[in-house]
């Protein structure tokens, strides 16, 4: 299992180290505000789906693939929409791989912002995804 697949399993189980999860465990004593948007609490669904930065990344992805989508606020529902889009098994597998790659890149960029003080850039996240697929 790749690091990205393991991460996705943890994300779908709400077991990643978001500020909200760290705060609930008593590890983080500071604020729980999202480092990407600076406005809302950093939960798993927020950082990967509903954050303004993540939403821009997903919109770039859908524009790139020329596929219309419904925005889901819940991570599991968001993942499920990538489980039944294509008509054949190979297309469905590729579509799921795109989702895995996107959430992995969003998370990695979030960590770069926190640990390396890099700038917040939806375009860079999307470009990282294209290079890795």
Buried (B, 14 or more C-beta within 10 A) or exposed (E): EEEBEEBBEBBBEBEBBBBBBBBEEEEBEEEBBBBBBEEBBBBBBBBBBBBBBBBBBBBBBEEEEEEEBEEBEEBBEBBEBBEEBBEEEEEBEEBBBBBBBBBBBBBBBBEBBEEEEEEBBBEBBBEBBEEEE
